[in-house]
Amino acid sequence: MSQSRLRLDKYLADMGLGTRSEVKGMIRSGRILVNGQRARSADIKIDPDEDEVMCDQMPVTYVHYEYYMLNKPAGVISATEDRHEKTVVDLIDAKQRKDLFPVGRLDKDTEGLLLITNDGQLAHQLLAPKKHVAKVYYAKVAGTVTEEDADIFANGVVIDETLTALPAKLDILSVTDKECSPVSEIKIEIYEGKFHQVKRMLEAVGKKVIYLKRLSMGPLCLDETLACGQYRKLSEDEIQMLKSSVGEK
């Protein structure tokens, strides 16, 4: 039997059936069954692993944690909610939990891999500077990125008087001359996640990011079959791989 029992109203609210007050109204109106019996009180205790809960004759299965890989599109903000802008959590139509959040942030105009979950412990470990979880980005940059720039990145870019980035790996993929305006394609591997970090690092060596996409976070790589805006649940292997990478069991 599960060690953690939940109040019925919390169980239903966690699964997105409404606010605590709304689900209490559902219980009072007789719409909720627990193990085949009409629930009479919002404060009865439910074992999520053992008890059967139904709403309007439909089962409500409790999910402790959810993990989604999102290929974030440009134009969407990395937040849980916003009055004016669409958020990355809004894109997860299949979510059961109401407490999902993005692990770290990608700028509004940045695309690529974003982990969406409600596992706060895993998120904290993945973002903790001392864990040195690598994040790999692909970028198109206005200007010619040079091996000298790569050496500067390898030694830690001085972004401003208050911030020197940790050493990072910069790989030059190609440089093309478009009507005397060179464009470089690069990959960057960083181990921290400061505000606008990749853009600021490149600005520090006189380059401007045209396009930015995150390819991986730790051992988790973007599923290239996902179009921008698409998502899928992580496999059990991917979840365990992420946990193992930060020392979780």
Accessible surface in RSA format (square Angstrom, percent):
REM  Atomic radii and reference values for relative SASA: ProtOr
REM  Chains: A
REM  Algorithm: Lee & Richards
REM  Probe-radius: 1.40
REM  Slices: 20
REM RES _ NUM      All-atoms   Total-Side   Main-Chain    Non-polar    All polar
REM                ABS   REL    ABS   REL    ABS   REL    ABS   REL    ABS   REL
RES MET A   1   162.89  84.4 102.14  67.6  60.75 144.6  81.50  69.3  81.39 107.8
RES SER A   2    22.42  18.9   5.64   7.5  16.78  38.7   8.76  18.6  13.66  19.1
RES GLN A   3   179.67 100.5 143.76 105.1  35.91  85.5  66.24 141.0 113.42  86.0
RES SER A   4    61.71  52.1  56.58  75.5   5.14  11.8  37.33  79.5  24.38  34.2
RES ARG A   5   112.70  47.3  87.86  44.8  24.83  59.1  45.51  62.2  67.19  40.7
RES LEU A   6    24.94  13.9  22.97  16.4   1.97   5.0  24.94  17.5   0.00   0.0
RES ARG A   7    80.19  33.7  77.32  39.4   2.87   6.8  30.70  42.0  49.49  30.0
RES LEU A   8     0.00   0.0   0.00   0.0   0.00   0.0   0.00   0.0   0.00   0.0
RES ASP A   9     0.06   0.0   0.06   0.1   0.00   0.0   0.00   0.0   0.06   0.1
RES LYS A  10    77.78  37.9  77.73  47.7   0.05   0.1  45.14  40.6  32.64  34.8
RES TYR A  11     2.70   1.3   2.70   1.5   0.00   0.0   0.00   0.0   2.70   3.3
RES LEU A  12     0.00   0.0   0.00   0.0   0.00   0.0   0.00   0.0   0.00   0.0
RES ALA A  13     1.44   1.3   1.44   2.2   0.00   0.0   1.44   2.0   0.00   0.0
RES ASP A  14     9.80   6.9   9.57   9.5   0.23   0.5   0.20   0.5   9.61   9.6
RES MET A  15    15.74   8.2   3.78   2.5  11.96  28.5   3.57   3.0  12.16  16.1
RES GLY A  16    48.88  60.3   0.00   N/A  48.88  60.3  16.83  46.2  32.04  71.8
RES LEU A  17    54.12  30.1  29.57  21.2  24.55  61.7  36.20  25.4  17.92  48.2
RES GLY A  18    19.58  24.1   0.00   N/A  19.58  24.1  17.77  48.8   1.81   4.1
RES THR A  19    72.80  51.8  69.88  70.8   2.93   7.0  70.96  95.3   1.84   2.8
RES ARG A  20    98.45  41.3  95.63  48.8   2.81   6.7  39.55  54.0  58.90  35.7
RES SER A  21    79.92  67.5  68.85  91.9  11.07  25.5  49.85 106.2  30.07  42.1
RES GLU A  22   101.20  58.1  90.11  68.2  11.09  26.4  43.31  83.8  57.89  47.3
RES VAL A  23     0.00   0.0   0.00   0.0   0.00   0.0   0.00   0.0   0.00   0.0
RES LYS A  24    72.40  35.3  71.82  44.1   0.58   1.4  22.22  20.0  50.19  53.5
RES GLY A  25    24.71  30.5   0.00   N/A  24.71  30.5  19.72  54.1   4.99  11.2
RES MET A  26    20.29  10.5  18.71  12.4   1.58   3.8  13.40  11.4   6.89   9.1
RES ILE A  27     5.43   3.1   2.58   1.9   2.85   6.9   2.58   1.9   2.85   7.7
RES ARG A  28   188.04  79.0 150.18  76.6  37.86  90.1  79.74 109.0 108.30  65.6
RES SER A  29    77.53  65.5  38.81  51.8  38.71  89.2  50.17 106.8  27.35  38.3
RES GLY A  30    13.28  16.4   0.00   N/A  13.28  16.4  11.07  30.4   2.22   5.0
RES ARG A  31   102.53  43.0  94.19  48.0   8.34  19.9  36.78  50.3  65.75  39.9
RES ILE A  32     0.32   0.2   0.06   0.0   0.26   0.6   0.06   0.0   0.26   0.7
RES LEU A  33    24.86  13.8  24.80  17.7   0.06   0.2  24.80  17.4   0.06   0.2
RES VAL A  34    18.40  12.1  15.19  13.8   3.20   7.7  15.19  13.2   3.20   8.7
RES ASN A  35    82.47  56.9  59.45  57.5  23.02  55.4  31.95  76.9  50.52  48.8
RES GLY A  36    48.14  59.4   0.00   N/A  48.14  59.4  25.43  69.8  22.71  50.9
RES GLN A  37   131.44  73.5 129.69  94.8   1.76   4.2  46.62  99.2  84.82  64.3
RES ARG A  38   123.33  51.8 109.94  56.0  13.38  31.9  25.55  34.9  97.77  59.3
RES ALA A  39     6.45   5.9   0.00   0.0   6.45  14.7   3.93   5.5   2.52   6.7
RES ARG A  40   201.99  84.8 166.57  84.9  35.42  84.3  73.10  99.9 128.88  78.1
RES SER A  41    40.60  34.3  35.41  47.3   5.19  12.0  29.00  61.7  11.60  16.3
RES ALA A  42    17.74  16.3  12.17  18.8   5.58  12.7  12.17  17.1   5.58  14.8
RES ASP A  43    74.56  52.2  67.13  66.8   7.43  17.6  11.35  26.7  63.21  63.0
RES ILE A  44    61.33  34.9  54.80  40.8   6.53  15.7  61.33  44.2   0.00   0.0
RES LYS A  45   113.83  55.5  98.87  60.7  14.97  35.6  46.40  41.8  67.44  71.8
RES ILE A  46     0.89   0.5   0.89   0.7   0.00   0.0   0.89   0.6   0.00   0.0
RES ASP A  47     0.77   0.5   0.77   0.8   0.00   0.0   0.77   1.8   0.00   0.0
RES PRO A  48    15.70  11.4   0.89   0.8  14.81  53.8   0.89   0.7  14.81  92.0
RES ASP A  49    94.47  66.2  60.10  59.8  34.37  81.3  26.33  62.0  68.14  68.0
RES GLU A  50   104.91  60.2  74.00  56.0  30.91  73.6  13.27  25.7  91.64  74.8
RES ASP A  51    32.07  22.5  20.54  20.4  11.53  27.3   0.67   1.6  31.40  31.3
RES GLU A  52    97.17  55.8  91.40  69.1   5.77  13.7  32.85  63.5  64.32  52.5
RES VAL A  53     3.07   2.0   0.00   0.0   3.07   7.4   0.00   0.0   3.07   8.3
RES MET A  54    39.39  20.4  39.24  26.0   0.15   0.4  24.67  21.0  14.72  19.5
RES CYS A  55    13.07   9.9  10.83  12.1   2.24   5.3   3.43   8.7   9.63  10.4
RES ASP A  56    71.47  50.1  52.11  51.9  19.36  45.8  34.62  81.5  36.85  36.8
RES GLN A  57   119.99  67.1 108.44  79.2  11.55  27.5  53.77 114.5  66.21  50.2
RES MET A  58   130.99  67.8 130.99  86.7   0.00   0.0 100.54  85.5  30.45  40.3
RES PRO A  59    88.50  64.5  69.43  63.3  19.07  69.3  69.43  57.3  19.07 118.5
RES VAL A  60    17.11  11.3  11.28  10.2   5.82  14.0  14.87  12.9   2.24   6.1
RES THR A  61    93.66  66.6  84.72  85.9   8.94  21.3  62.96  84.6  30.70  46.4
RES TYR A  62    23.86  11.1   8.64   4.9  15.22  39.6   0.93   0.7  22.93  28.3
RES VAL A  63    32.66  21.5  29.50  26.7   3.16   7.6  32.66  28.4   0.00   0.0
RES HIS A  64    82.15  44.9  74.00  51.4   8.14  20.8  53.87  55.5  28.28  32.9
RES TYR A  65   118.57  55.4 102.23  58.2  16.34  42.5  55.31  41.6  63.27  78.0
RES GLU A  66     7.03   4.0   3.23   2.4   3.80   9.0   6.91  13.4   0.12   0.1
RES TYR A  67    18.67   8.7  14.07   8.0   4.60  12.0  12.75   9.6   5.93   7.3
RES TYR A  68     1.05   0.5   1.05   0.6   0.00   0.0   1.05   0.8   0.00   0.0
RES MET A  69     0.03   0.0   0.03   0.0   0.00   0.0   0.03   0.0   0.00   0.0
RES LEU A  70     0.00   0.0   0.00   0.0   0.00   0.0   0.00   0.0   0.00   0.0
RES ASN A  71     5.39   3.7   5.39   5.2   0.00   0.0   0.00   0.0   5.39   5.2
RES LYS A  72     0.00   0.0   0.00   0.0   0.00   0.0   0.00   0.0   0.00   0.0
RES PRO A  73    23.40  17.1  23.40  21.3   0.00   0.0  23.40  19.3   0.00   0.0
RES ALA A  74    51.14  47.0  32.48  50.1  18.66  42.4  32.79  46.2  18.35  48.6
RES GLY A  75    40.40  49.8   0.00   N/A  40.40  49.8  25.57  70.2  14.83  33.2
RES VAL A  76    11.35   7.5  11.35  10.3   0.00   0.0  11.35   9.9   0.00   0.0
RES ILE A  77    34.05  19.4  33.57  25.0   0.48   1.2  34.05  24.5   0.00   0.0
RES SER A  78     4.62   3.9   1.26   1.7   3.36   7.7   1.26   2.7   3.36   4.7
RES ALA A  79    16.18  14.9  14.44  22.3   1.74   4.0  16.18  22.8   0.00   0.0
RES THR A  80    67.44  48.0  56.85  57.6  10.59  25.2  33.67  45.2  33.77  51.1
RES GLU A  81   142.94  82.1 127.41  96.4  15.52  37.0  42.72  82.6 100.22  81.8
RES ASP A  82    64.95  45.5  35.33  35.2  29.62  70.0   8.56  20.1  56.39  56.2
RES ARG A  83   231.40  97.2 189.94  96.8  41.46  98.7  69.30  94.7 162.10  98.2
RES HIS A  84   170.77  93.3 131.73  91.6  39.04  99.9  97.00 100.0  73.77  85.8
RES GLU A  85    65.19  37.4  57.56  43.5   7.63  18.2  16.39  31.7  48.80  39.8
RES LYS A  86   120.95  59.0 107.91  66.2  13.04  31.1  60.07  54.1  60.88  64.8
RES THR A  87     0.00   0.0   0.00   0.0   0.00   0.0   0.00   0.0   0.00   0.0
RES VAL A  88     0.00   0.0   0.00   0.0   0.00   0.0   0.00   0.0   0.00   0.0
RES VAL A  89    12.44   8.2  12.44  11.3   0.00   0.0  12.44  10.8   0.00   0.0
RES ASP A  90    68.75  48.2  52.92  52.7  15.83  37.4  14.70  34.6  54.06  53.9
RES LEU A  91    28.66  16.0  22.40  16.0   6.26  15.7  25.01  17.6   3.65   9.8
RES ILE A  92     0.00   0.0   0.00   0.0   0.00   0.0   0.00   0.0   0.00   0.0
RES ASP A  93   125.33  87.8  94.68  94.2  30.65  72.5  34.19  80.5  91.14  90.9
RES ALA A  94    58.38  53.7  37.26  57.5  21.12  48.0  48.85  68.8   9.52  25.2
RES LYS A  95    72.17  35.2  52.15  32.0  20.02  47.7  34.67  31.2  37.50  39.9
RES GLN A  96    67.15  37.6  60.66  44.3   6.50  15.5  27.00  57.5  40.15  30.5
RES ARG A  97    19.34   8.1  17.38   8.9   1.96   4.7   0.19   0.3  19.14  11.6
RES LYS A  98   122.30  59.7  87.59  53.7  34.72  82.7  65.91  59.3  56.39  60.1
RES ASP A  99    63.38  44.4  49.47  49.2  13.91  32.9  39.39  92.7  23.99  23.9
RES LEU A 100     4.58   2.5   0.17   0.1   4.41  11.1   0.17   0.1   4.41  11.9
RES PHE A 101    53.71  26.9  53.71  33.3   0.00   0.0  53.71  32.6   0.00   0.0
RES PRO A 102    16.66  12.1   7.65   7.0   9.01  32.7   7.65   6.3   9.01  56.0
RES VAL A 103     0.34   0.2   0.00   0.0   0.34   0.8   0.34   0.3   0.00   0.0
RES GLY A 104    18.03  22.2   0.00   N/A  18.03  22.2  15.87  43.5   2.17   4.9
RES ARG A 105   177.84  74.7 152.44  77.7  25.40  60.5  60.51  82.7 117.33  71.1
RES LEU A 106     7.84   4.4   2.56   1.8   5.28  13.3   4.27   3.0   3.58   9.6
RES ASP A 107    30.90  21.6  21.60  21.5   9.30  22.0  11.30  26.6  19.60  19.5
RES LYS A 108    92.65  45.2  84.68  52.0   7.97  19.0  54.07  48.7  38.58  41.1
RES ASP A 109    85.87  60.1  74.32  74.0  11.55  27.3  38.75  91.2  47.11  47.0
RES THR A 110     1.69   1.2   1.62   1.6   0.07   0.2   0.96   1.3   0.73   1.1
RES GLU A 111    30.65  17.6  30.65  23.2   0.00   0.0   0.37   0.7  30.27  24.7
RES GLY A 112     0.00   0.0   0.00   N/A   0.00   0.0   0.00   0.0   0.00   0.0
RES LEU A 113     0.28   0.2   0.28   0.2   0.00   0.0   0.28   0.2   0.00   0.0
RES LEU A 114     0.03   0.0   0.00   0.0   0.03   0.1   0.03   0.0   0.00   0.0
RES LEU A 115     1.05   0.6   0.80   0.6   0.25   0.6   0.80   0.6   0.25   0.7
RES ILE A 116     0.00   0.0   0.00   0.0   0.00   0.0   0.00   0.0   0.00   0.0
RES THR A 117     0.04   0.0   0.04   0.0   0.00   0.0   0.04   0.1   0.00   0.0
RES ASN A 118    15.55  10.7   2.76   2.7  12.79  30.8   0.70   1.7  14.86  14.4
RES ASP A 119     7.94   5.6   7.94   7.9   0.00   0.0   0.00   0.0   7.94   7.9
RES GLY A 120    39.75  49.0   0.00   N/A  39.75  49.0  28.98  79.5  10.77  24.1
RES GLN A 121   118.19  66.1 105.89  77.4  12.30  29.3  37.85  80.6  80.35  60.9
RES LEU A 122     0.04   0.0   0.04   0.0   0.00   0.0   0.04   0.0   0.00   0.0
RES ALA A 123     5.50   5.1   5.44   8.4   0.06   0.1   5.50   7.8   0.00   0.0
RES HIS A 124   125.02  68.3 118.12  82.1   6.90  17.7  77.68  80.1  47.34  55.1
RES GLN A 125    38.60  21.6  38.60  28.2   0.00   0.0   0.00   0.0  38.60  29.3
RES LEU A 126     0.59   0.3   0.00   0.0   0.59   1.5   0.00   0.0   0.59   1.6
RES LEU A 127    76.78  42.8  60.24  43.1  16.54  41.6  60.80  42.7  15.98  43.0
RES ALA A 128    11.51  10.6   5.65   8.7   5.87  13.3   9.31  13.1   2.21   5.8
RES PRO A 129    92.89  67.7  90.20  82.2   2.69   9.8  92.34  76.2   0.55   3.4
RES LYS A 130   166.70  81.3 141.18  86.6  25.53  60.8  89.81  80.8  76.90  81.9
RES LYS A 131    74.51  36.4  51.96  31.9  22.55  53.7  17.44  15.7  57.07  60.8
RES HIS A 132   100.78  55.1  89.47  62.2  11.31  28.9  60.08  61.9  40.70  47.4
RES VAL A 133    10.48   6.9   4.61   4.2   5.87  14.1   9.26   8.0   1.22   3.3
RES ALA A 134    22.89  21.0  19.96  30.8   2.94   6.7  19.96  28.1   2.94   7.8
RES LYS A 135    10.66   5.2  10.66   6.5   0.00   0.0   4.84   4.4   5.82   6.2
RES VAL A 136    28.36  18.7  28.36  25.7   0.00   0.0  28.36  24.6   0.00   0.0
RES TYR A 137    16.54   7.7  16.54   9.4   0.00   0.0   2.68   2.0  13.86  17.1
RES TYR A 138    37.41  17.5  37.41  21.3   0.00   0.0  31.57  23.7   5.84   7.2
RES ALA A 139     0.01   0.0   0.01   0.0   0.00   0.0   0.01   0.0   0.00   0.0
RES LYS A 140    77.88  38.0  77.88  47.8   0.00   0.0  23.76  21.4  54.12  57.7
RES VAL A 141     0.00   0.0   0.00   0.0   0.00   0.0   0.00   0.0   0.00   0.0
RES ALA A 142    40.29  37.0  35.36  54.6   4.92  11.2  35.82  50.4   4.47  11.8
RES GLY A 143    19.95  24.6   0.00   N/A  19.95  24.6  17.81  48.9   2.14   4.8
RES THR A 144    60.55  43.1  53.49  54.2   7.06  16.8  41.61  55.9  18.93  28.6
RES VAL A 145     3.20   2.1   0.06   0.1   3.13   7.6   0.06   0.1   3.13   8.5
RES THR A 146    55.94  39.8  51.84  52.6   4.10   9.8  53.01  71.2   2.92   4.4
RES GLU A 147   121.68  69.9 118.69  89.8   3.00   7.1  63.91 123.6  57.77  47.2
RES GLU A 148   123.30  70.8 117.28  88.7   6.02  14.3  39.69  76.8  83.61  68.3
RES ASP A 149     9.09   6.4   9.09   9.0   0.00   0.0   0.02   0.0   9.07   9.0
RES ALA A 150    13.68  12.6  10.85  16.7   2.84   6.4  11.10  15.6   2.59   6.9
RES ASP A 151    87.04  61.0  86.10  85.7   0.94   2.2  20.79  48.9  66.25  66.1
RES ILE A 152    66.58  37.9  62.59  46.6   3.99   9.6  66.26  47.7   0.32   0.9
RES PHE A 153     0.01   0.0   0.00   0.0   0.01   0.0   0.00   0.0   0.01   0.0
RES ALA A 154    56.81  52.2  42.27  65.2  14.55  33.1  44.17  62.2  12.65  33.5
RES ASN A 155   121.63  83.9  94.10  90.9  27.53  66.3  27.39  65.9  94.24  91.1
RES GLY A 156    11.79  14.5   0.00   N/A  11.79  14.5   1.44   3.9  10.35  23.2
RES VAL A 157     2.36   1.6   2.30   2.1   0.05   0.1   2.34   2.0   0.01   0.0
RES VAL A 158   101.40  66.7  86.45  78.3  14.95  36.0  86.45  75.1  14.95  40.6
RES ILE A 159    28.52  16.2   6.52   4.9  22.00  53.0   6.56   4.7  21.95  59.6
RES ASP A 160    49.94  35.0  37.75  37.6  12.19  28.8  29.78  70.1  20.15  20.1
RES GLU A 161   166.17  95.4 121.27  91.7  44.90 106.9  67.22 130.0  98.95  80.8
RES THR A 162   116.76  83.0  78.74  79.8  38.01  90.6  71.23  95.7  45.53  68.8
RES LEU A 163    31.77  17.7  28.53  20.4   3.24   8.2  30.14  21.2   1.63   4.4
RES THR A 164    78.14  55.6  57.12  57.9  21.02  50.1  37.95  51.0  40.19  60.8
RES ALA A 165     2.71   2.5   0.21   0.3   2.50   5.7   0.39   0.5   2.32   6.1
RES LEU A 166    65.24  36.3  62.35  44.6   2.89   7.3  63.42  44.5   1.82   4.9
RES PRO A 167    74.81  54.5  69.58  63.4   5.24  19.0  70.08  57.9   4.74  29.4
RES ALA A 168     5.57   5.1   0.37   0.6   5.20  11.8   3.87   5.4   1.70   4.5
RES LYS A 169   121.74  59.4 115.20  70.7   6.54  15.6  65.39  58.9  56.35  60.0
RES LEU A 170    11.50   6.4   0.00   0.0  11.50  28.9   0.00   0.0  11.50  31.0
RES ASP A 171    57.75  40.5  54.97  54.7   2.79   6.6  16.63  39.1  41.12  41.0
RES ILE A 172    53.54  30.5  23.49  17.5  30.05  72.4  23.49  16.9  30.05  81.5
RES LEU A 173    89.88  50.1  56.52  40.4  33.36  83.9  59.86  42.0  30.01  80.8
RES SER A 174    42.14  35.6  33.11  44.2   9.03  20.8  39.14  83.4   3.00   4.2
RES VAL A 175    64.87  42.7  33.91  30.7  30.96  74.6  33.91  29.5  30.96  84.0
RES THR A 176    60.90  43.3  56.63  57.4   4.28  10.2  56.88  76.4   4.03   6.1
RES ASP A 177   107.36  75.2  75.09  74.7  32.27  76.3  34.91  82.2  72.45  72.3
RES LYS A 178   124.62  60.8 117.34  72.0   7.28  17.3  72.80  65.5  51.82  55.2
RES GLU A 179   170.36  97.8 138.24 104.6  32.11  76.5  65.16 126.0 105.19  85.9
RES CYS A 180   117.76  89.1  90.98 101.5  26.78  62.9  30.23  76.6  87.53  94.4
RES SER A 181    67.27  56.8  64.08  85.5   3.19   7.4  35.10  74.7  32.17  45.1
RES PRO A 182    43.47  31.7  41.37  37.7   2.10   7.6  41.37  34.2   2.10  13.0
RES VAL A 183    22.34  14.7  21.84  19.8   0.50   1.2  21.84  19.0   0.50   1.4
RES SER A 184     0.00   0.0   0.00   0.0   0.00   0.0   0.00   0.0   0.00   0.0
RES GLU A 185    51.84  29.8  51.84  39.2   0.00   0.0   2.41   4.7  49.42  40.4
RES ILE A 186     0.02   0.0   0.02   0.0   0.00   0.0   0.02   0.0   0.00   0.0
RES LYS A 187    82.77  40.4  81.96  50.3   0.81   1.9  28.19  25.4  54.57  58.1
RES ILE A 188     0.58   0.3   0.01   0.0   0.57   1.4   0.58   0.4   0.00   0.0
RES GLU A 189    44.56  25.6  43.86  33.2   0.70   1.7   4.48   8.7  40.08  32.7
RES ILE A 190     3.89   2.2   3.60   2.7   0.30   0.7   3.89   2.8   0.00   0.0
RES TYR A 191    64.19  30.0  61.83  35.2   2.36   6.1  37.79  28.4  26.40  32.5
RES GLU A 192    18.65  10.7  14.55  11.0   4.10   9.8   9.42  18.2   9.23   7.5
RES GLY A 193    65.96  81.3   0.00   N/A  65.96  81.3  25.61  70.3  40.35  90.4
RES LYS A 194    96.98  47.3  86.04  52.8  10.94  26.1  35.56  32.0  61.43  65.4
RES PHE A 195   150.08  75.1 135.65  84.0  14.44  37.6 143.29  86.9   6.79  19.4
RES HIS A 196    66.73  36.5  58.95  41.0   7.79  19.9  44.99  46.4  21.74  25.3
RES GLN A 197     7.95   4.4   3.93   2.9   4.02   9.6   2.99   6.4   4.96   3.8
RES VAL A 198     6.33   4.2   4.09   3.7   2.24   5.4   4.09   3.6   2.24   6.1
RES LYS A 199    37.89  18.5  37.70  23.1   0.19   0.5  26.84  24.2  11.05  11.8
RES ARG A 200    59.70  25.1  57.61  29.4   2.09   5.0  20.67  28.3  39.02  23.7
RES MET A 201     0.11   0.1   0.11   0.1   0.00   0.0   0.11   0.1   0.00   0.0
RES LEU A 202     0.05   0.0   0.05   0.0   0.00   0.0   0.05   0.0   0.00   0.0
RES GLU A 203   104.48  60.0  86.33  65.3  18.16  43.2  30.30  58.6  74.18  60.6
RES ALA A 204    46.59  42.8   3.54   5.5  43.04  97.9  15.97  22.5  30.62  81.1
RES VAL A 205    23.01  15.1   4.97   4.5  18.04  43.5  14.41  12.5   8.59  23.3
RES GLY A 206    67.08  82.7   0.00   N/A  67.08  82.7  37.15 101.9  29.93  67.0
RES LYS A 207    28.91  14.1  24.29  14.9   4.62  11.0  11.01   9.9  17.90  19.1
RES LYS A 208   140.38  68.5 139.47  85.6   0.91   2.2  92.91  83.6  47.47  50.6
RES VAL A 209    22.73  15.0   4.32   3.9  18.41  44.4   4.32   3.8  18.41  49.9
RES ILE A 210   100.45  57.2  67.65  50.4  32.80  79.1  72.61  52.3  27.84  75.6
RES TYR A 211    66.98  31.3  62.39  35.5   4.59  11.9  55.70  41.9  11.27  13.9
RES LEU A 212     8.50   4.7   6.99   5.0   1.51   3.8   6.99   4.9   1.51   4.1
RES LYS A 213    36.93  18.0  36.93  22.7   0.00   0.0   4.93   4.4  32.01  34.1
RES ARG A 214     6.82   2.9   6.82   3.5   0.00   0.0   0.00   0.0   6.82   4.1
RES LEU A 215    33.79  18.8  31.52  22.6   2.27   5.7  31.52  22.1   2.27   6.1
RES SER A 216    13.10  11.1  13.10  17.5   0.00   0.0   5.99  12.7   7.11  10.0
RES MET A 217     2.58   1.3   2.58   1.7   0.00   0.0   0.88   0.7   1.70   2.3
RES GLY A 218    25.26  31.1   0.00   N/A  25.26  31.1  11.13  30.6  14.12  31.6
RES PRO A 219    45.19  32.9  23.10  21.1  22.10  80.3  35.02  28.9  10.17  63.2
RES LEU A 220     1.90   1.1   1.90   1.4   0.00   0.0   1.90   1.3   0.00   0.0
RES CYS A 221    81.90  61.9  72.35  80.7   9.54  22.4  28.07  71.1  53.82  58.0
RES LEU A 222    10.80   6.0   0.61   0.4  10.19  25.6   0.61   0.4  10.19  27.4
RES ASP A 223    32.88  23.0  24.63  24.5   8.25  19.5  12.26  28.9  20.62  20.6
RES GLU A 224   123.06  70.6  94.75  71.7  28.31  67.4  62.27 120.4  60.79  49.6
RES THR A 225   118.89  84.6  88.41  89.6  30.48  72.6  85.41 114.7  33.48  50.6
RES LEU A 226    18.63  10.4  14.07  10.1   4.55  11.4  14.24  10.0   4.39  11.8
RES ALA A 227    57.89  53.2  46.58  71.9  11.31  25.7  57.46  80.9   0.43   1.1
RES CYS A 228    65.55  49.6  39.60  44.2  25.95  61.0  21.81  55.3  43.73  47.2
RES GLY A 229    24.02  29.6   0.00   N/A  24.02  29.6  11.85  32.5  12.16  27.2
RES GLN A 230    90.91  50.8  87.43  63.9   3.49   8.3  27.99  59.6  62.93  47.7
RES TYR A 231    54.19  25.3  35.95  20.5  18.24  47.5  26.07  19.6  28.11  34.7
RES ARG A 232    72.07  30.3  66.56  33.9   5.50  13.1  48.93  66.9  23.14  14.0
RES LYS A 233   120.11  58.6 108.77  66.7  11.34  27.0  66.13  59.5  53.98  57.5
RES LEU A 234    12.11   6.7   0.00   0.0  12.11  30.4   0.00   0.0  12.11  32.6
RES SER A 235    53.55  45.2  42.73  57.0  10.82  24.9  48.89 104.1   4.66   6.5
RES GLU A 236   123.57  70.9 118.12  89.4   5.46  13.0  64.42 124.6  59.16  48.3
RES ASP A 237   117.88  82.6 111.51 111.0   6.38  15.1  30.93  72.8  86.95  86.7
RES GLU A 238    27.69  15.9  27.66  20.9   0.03   0.1  11.30  21.8  16.39  13.4
RES ILE A 239    12.50   7.1  12.50   9.3   0.00   0.0  12.50   9.0   0.00   0.0
RES GLN A 240    83.19  46.5  82.96  60.6   0.23   0.6  42.99  91.5  40.20  30.5
RES MET A 241    80.52  41.7  71.56  47.4   8.96  21.3  43.59  37.1  36.94  48.9
RES LEU A 242     0.65   0.4   0.65   0.5   0.00   0.0   0.65   0.5   0.00   0.0
RES LYS A 243    34.62  16.9  34.62  21.2   0.00   0.0   1.02   0.9  33.59  35.8
RES SER A 244    79.58  67.2  58.15  77.6  21.43  49.4  34.25  72.9  45.33  63.5
RES SER A 245    58.42  49.4  16.89  22.5  41.54  95.7  29.34  62.5  29.09  40.7
RES VAL A 246     5.01   3.3   0.04   0.0   4.97  12.0   3.17   2.8   1.84   5.0
RES GLY A 247    66.36  81.8   0.00   N/A  66.36  81.8  33.66  92.4  32.70  73.2
RES GLU A 248    28.33  16.3  17.95  13.6  10.37  24.7  11.84  22.9  16.49  13.5
RES LYS A 249   221.54 108.1 174.08 106.8  47.47 113.0 137.88 124.1  83.66  89.1
END  Absolute sums over single chains surface
CHAIN  1 A    13252.5      10505.8       2746.7       6773.0       6479.5
END  Absolute sums over all chains
TOTAL         13252.5      10505.8       2746.7       6773.0       6479.5
